[in-house]
Amino acid sequence: MQNILVPTDFSPEAHNAFEVAMQLAHRTHGQITLLHVVDSSAGSGMVTTGGVSSGASLHGVFMVELLQRTKHRMRQLIAEMARIAPK
């Protein structure tokens, strides 16, 4: 396997799948692509760049915070991959 898509919702089960994917990628010299989907309801005040549009509601500000936290958690998984991957 050259490319392994690993969806995550940051649950323990998803983390187990992530660990298995890392082992598989190591054995096959493959690459991992992490995926997390943030569901944004229509009219949330978000623009395609991930920012809040002018006049956005409090929900838009919540979405920005959610995206920042998601980015942080994804970076943690990437850092874990870097620590575990052989040099």
Secondary structure, 3 states (H helix, E strand, C coil): CCEEEEECCCCHHHHHHHHHHHHHHHHHCCEEEEECCCCCCCCCCECCCCCECCCCCHHHHHHHHHHHHHHHHHHHHHHHHHHHCCC
